[in-house]
Structures are given as structure tokens and as C-alpha cells.
Amino acid sequence: LVLEVAVGLSTSSLALLSDAGHMFTDVLGVGMALAAIFAARSAGTSDRRTFGLYRAEVLAALANAVLLCGVAGWVVVEGVRRFAAPPQIPGLPLLLTALAGLAANVVVFLLLREGARESLNVRGAYLEVLADLLGSVGVLAAGVITLTTGWAYADPLVAVAIGLFVVPRAVGLGRQAVRILLQAAPGHVDVPQVRAELAALPGVRGVHDVHVW
């Protein structure tokens, strides 16, 4: 993160700054995920919190989604502005910094992949790192293009592409978290079918007041 910010500011590379912004949300996101897991495991239950603090993980996932949307929105707006007069970006620093960012993201991506299948909270952090990993690939491509052709539009174009890639995934994560917080039925559960199958059981005369969450 520090490396990408330093090089991004010194070279005026929006692609690098956008990748640094996503890496910043990774730092916050993984930090919130860890804090939520720690709180959920250590708090236990009490007379006032009979379910413990497991819902804290869902709140962390929602916060991650909001952070991702905010950073992606800023990158897209700034990238579109730069199309009017794109600055000349030196390709070699862009290329080398993108390689360092890619290596870091690959390591974290592999560490989080397994846990993302079991926890929405970890999935939020995993999606952030996935977006950042692809962002590093995009910055790498922008560095190669800038270094070999000098095309000034590569940098803002990659930055906007990263932002547009992140937004739908962040929105999807946020929707999942909100569904859980509102205690909506899971998307894969057909509630009318559940009601019908219960009503079809021998000895059941009627099914009413069904709640699925």
C-alpha cells in the first residue's frame, strides 16, 4: 500500500492510486473481518446477547461492501476526468510496482480462498483481495502498454475498468449482508415449496406463520 501510494503520487498514475485505494480497503476489510471473528468467538452469550456476537461478521461484510463502492466510485469519476487530458506516466515504475502488488495479492488470495466458502465476512475480505489482484494485473498491463507504446490513455482506462469491475461485486456482497440483517429467506430456499411439503406430511392439517431466515 505504501509503495503504491508513493509511486502513484510521484508518477501521477491513477491506475496505481486506484489499486492502492483497493489495497487500503483490503487492510481495513481484513482488519474488520479479524475483529468481527475475534468478537464473535470471545464474547460468548449472555442474558442480553443470547445469540452472541456472530452478527458482527455480517456487519463487517456490509461495511466492506460500502468501502469498496466508495473507492470504486471515486476511481471511475477521476478516471473519466483524466480522459480529457491524460498525464504522461513513466511505464517502468508502474510496471515494477504492479508486480510487487500482484505478488502480495496472490499470497493473501490463496490464504483466504478456503475460508470464503464458509463465512460471508471472510468472503467480503476475499472479494476485496480478488478485485485488488485483478487490479494489479490491469496496472501491470497499463505499465507494459505505457512502456512500449507511450499511450497516455492506458492508465485512466485501466483505472476506470478496475472501478467498474469492483462495483457489481461490492453491491452483491452488500445485498447478501442486508438480506441476513433483515432476516430475509435465503435465495436458494423456495418458501412456498417448503410450506407445501410440510402441508403434505401425514397428520399435518395446516401450515401457517412460516418464518425462514
C-alpha positions as CSV (number, residue, x, y, z in Angstrom):
1,L,0.0,0.0,0.0
2,V,2.7,2.5,1.0
3,L,4.8,1.6,-2.1
4,E,1.8,2.1,-4.5
5,V,0.8,5.4,-2.9
6,A,4.4,6.7,-3.1
7,V,4.9,5.7,-6.7
8,G,1.4,6.7,-7.7
9,L,1.7,10.2,-6.3
10,S,5.2,10.7,-7.7
11,T,4.2,9.5,-11.2
12,S,0.6,10.8,-11.2
13,S,-0.6,7.3,-12.0
14,L,-4.4,7.0,-11.3
15,A,-4.2,3.2,-12.0
16,L,-1.7,2.8,-9.2
17,L,-3.6,5.1,-6.9
18,S,-6.8,3.2,-7.6
19,D,-5.0,-0.1,-6.8
20,A,-3.7,1.5,-3.7
21,G,-7.2,2.6,-2.7
22,H,-8.4,-1.0,-3.1
23,M,-5.4,-2.2,-1.1
24,F,-6.4,0.3,1.6
25,T,-9.9,-1.2,1.7
26,D,-8.2,-4.6,1.9
27,V,-6.3,-3.5,5.0
28,L,-9.5,-2.2,6.6
29,G,-11.6,-5.1,5.4
30,V,-9.3,-7.8,6.7
31,G,-8.9,-5.8,9.9
32,M,-12.7,-5.6,10.4
33,A,-13.0,-9.3,9.5
34,L,-10.5,-10.3,12.1
35,A,-12.1,-8.0,14.7
36,A,-15.5,-9.4,14.0
37,I,-14.3,-13.0,14.2
38,F,-12.5,-12.3,17.4
39,A,-15.5,-10.6,18.9
40,A,-17.9,-13.4,17.8
41,R,-15.6,-16.1,19.3
42,S,-14.6,-14.4,22.5
43,A,-17.9,-12.7,23.6
44,G,-19.9,-15.9,24.1
45,T,-23.6,-15.5,25.1
46,S,-25.2,-13.6,27.9
47,D,-28.7,-12.8,29.1
48,R,-28.7,-9.7,26.9
49,R,-26.9,-11.3,23.9
50,T,-28.4,-14.7,23.7
51,F,-27.1,-15.2,20.2
52,G,-23.6,-13.9,21.0
53,L,-22.0,-11.5,18.5
54,Y,-21.9,-13.6,15.4
55,R,-23.9,-11.0,13.5
56,A,-20.8,-8.7,13.9
57,E,-19.3,-10.7,11.0
58,V,-22.3,-9.7,8.8
59,L,-21.9,-6.1,9.7
60,A,-18.2,-6.2,8.8
61,A,-19.1,-7.7,5.4
62,L,-21.6,-4.8,4.8
63,A,-19.0,-2.2,5.8
64,N,-16.6,-3.8,3.4
65,A,-19.1,-3.5,0.6
66,V,-19.7,0.2,1.3
67,L,-16.0,0.9,1.4
68,L,-15.5,-0.9,-1.9
69,C,-18.3,1.1,-3.6
70,G,-16.9,4.4,-2.3
71,V,-13.4,3.8,-3.6
72,A,-14.6,2.4,-6.9
73,G,-16.9,5.4,-7.4
74,W,-14.0,7.8,-6.8
75,V,-11.7,6.0,-9.2
76,V,-14.3,5.9,-12.0
77,V,-15.1,9.7,-11.7
78,E,-11.4,10.6,-11.6
79,G,-10.6,8.3,-14.5
80,V,-13.3,9.8,-16.7
81,R,-12.0,13.3,-15.9
82,R,-8.5,12.4,-16.9
83,F,-9.6,11.3,-20.4
84,A,-9.7,15.0,-21.3
85,A,-6.0,15.5,-20.7
86,P,-4.2,12.3,-19.6
87,P,-0.8,12.9,-18.0
88,Q,2.3,11.2,-19.2
89,I,3.1,8.3,-16.9
90,P,6.5,6.6,-16.8
91,G,6.0,2.9,-17.6
92,L,8.8,1.2,-15.7
93,P,7.9,2.4,-12.1
94,L,4.3,1.5,-12.9
95,L,5.3,-2.0,-14.1
96,L,7.6,-2.8,-11.2
97,T,5.2,-1.6,-8.5
98,A,2.3,-3.5,-10.1
99,L,4.5,-6.7,-10.0
100,A,5.1,-6.2,-6.2
101,G,1.3,-5.6,-5.6
102,L,0.4,-8.6,-7.6
103,A,2.8,-10.9,-5.6
104,A,1.3,-9.6,-2.3
105,N,-2.3,-10.1,-3.5
106,V,-1.7,-13.6,-4.8
107,V,-0.4,-14.7,-1.3
108,V,-3.4,-13.2,0.5
109,F,-5.8,-14.5,-2.1
110,L,-4.6,-18.1,-1.5
111,L,-4.8,-17.7,2.3
112,L,-8.4,-16.5,2.2
113,R,-9.8,-18.8,-0.5
114,E,-10.8,-21.7,1.7
115,G,-12.5,-19.6,4.4
116,A,-14.5,-17.6,1.9
117,R,-16.7,-20.7,1.3
118,E,-17.8,-20.8,5.0
119,S,-18.1,-17.2,6.1
120,L,-19.7,-14.2,4.5
121,N,-17.3,-12.0,6.5
122,V,-14.2,-13.7,5.1
123,R,-15.9,-13.7,1.7
124,G,-16.0,-9.9,1.8
125,A,-12.3,-9.7,2.5
126,Y,-11.7,-12.4,-0.2
127,L,-13.6,-10.4,-2.8
128,E,-11.7,-7.3,-2.0
129,V,-8.4,-9.1,-2.4
130,L,-9.7,-10.7,-5.7
131,A,-10.6,-7.3,-7.0
132,D,-7.2,-6.0,-6.0
133,L,-5.4,-8.9,-7.6
134,L,-7.2,-8.3,-10.9
135,G,-6.4,-4.6,-10.4
136,S,-2.7,-5.3,-10.1
137,V,-3.0,-7.3,-13.4
138,G,-4.6,-4.3,-15.0
139,V,-1.9,-1.9,-13.7
140,L,0.7,-4.4,-15.0
141,A,-0.9,-4.2,-18.4
142,A,-1.0,-0.4,-18.3
143,G,2.7,-0.4,-17.4
144,V,3.6,-2.6,-20.3
145,I,1.5,-0.5,-22.8
146,T,2.9,2.7,-21.4
147,L,6.4,1.5,-21.5
148,T,6.3,0.0,-25.0
149,T,4.0,2.5,-26.8
150,G,3.8,5.6,-24.6
151,W,0.0,5.6,-25.0
152,A,-1.2,8.0,-22.3
153,Y,-4.8,6.7,-22.1
154,A,-3.8,3.3,-20.8
155,D,-3.5,4.5,-17.2
156,P,-7.0,6.1,-16.8
157,L,-8.6,3.4,-18.9
158,V,-7.3,0.6,-16.6
159,A,-8.3,2.7,-13.6
160,V,-11.9,3.0,-14.8
161,A,-12.0,-0.7,-15.7
162,I,-11.0,-1.6,-12.2
163,G,-13.7,0.6,-10.7
164,L,-16.4,-0.8,-12.9
165,F,-15.3,-4.4,-12.2
166,V,-15.5,-3.9,-8.4
167,V,-18.9,-2.2,-8.1
168,P,-21.3,-5.1,-9.0
169,R,-19.4,-7.5,-6.7
170,A,-19.5,-5.0,-3.9
171,V,-23.2,-4.4,-4.4
172,G,-23.8,-8.2,-4.4
173,L,-21.9,-8.6,-1.2
174,G,-23.9,-5.7,0.4
175,R,-27.2,-7.3,-0.7
176,Q,-26.2,-10.6,0.9
177,A,-25.4,-8.9,4.1
178,V,-28.6,-6.8,4.1
179,R,-30.7,-10.0,3.5
180,I,-29.2,-11.6,6.6
181,L,-29.6,-8.5,8.7
182,L,-33.3,-8.2,7.6
183,Q,-33.8,-11.9,8.3
184,A,-35.0,-12.5,4.7
185,A,-35.3,-16.0,3.4
186,P,-32.0,-17.3,1.8
187,G,-32.1,-17.0,-2.0
188,H,-31.9,-20.8,-2.6
189,V,-34.9,-21.6,-0.3
190,D,-38.3,-21.8,-2.0
191,V,-40.6,-20.9,0.9
192,P,-44.0,-21.8,-0.9
193,Q,-42.5,-25.2,-1.7
194,V,-41.4,-25.7,1.9
195,R,-44.9,-24.8,3.1
196,A,-46.4,-27.2,0.6
197,E,-44.1,-30.1,1.5
198,L,-44.9,-29.5,5.2
199,A,-48.6,-29.5,4.5
200,A,-48.3,-32.8,2.6
201,L,-46.8,-34.6,5.6
202,P,-49.1,-37.3,7.1
203,G,-51.0,-36.0,10.1
204,V,-50.5,-32.3,9.2
205,R,-53.8,-30.4,8.9
206,G,-52.4,-27.0,8.0
207,V,-49.3,-24.9,7.9
208,H,-49.3,-21.2,9.0
209,D,-47.0,-18.5,10.3
210,V,-43.9,-19.9,8.5
211,H,-40.6,-18.0,9.0
212,V,-37.4,-18.8,7.2
213,W,-34.2,-16.9,7.7
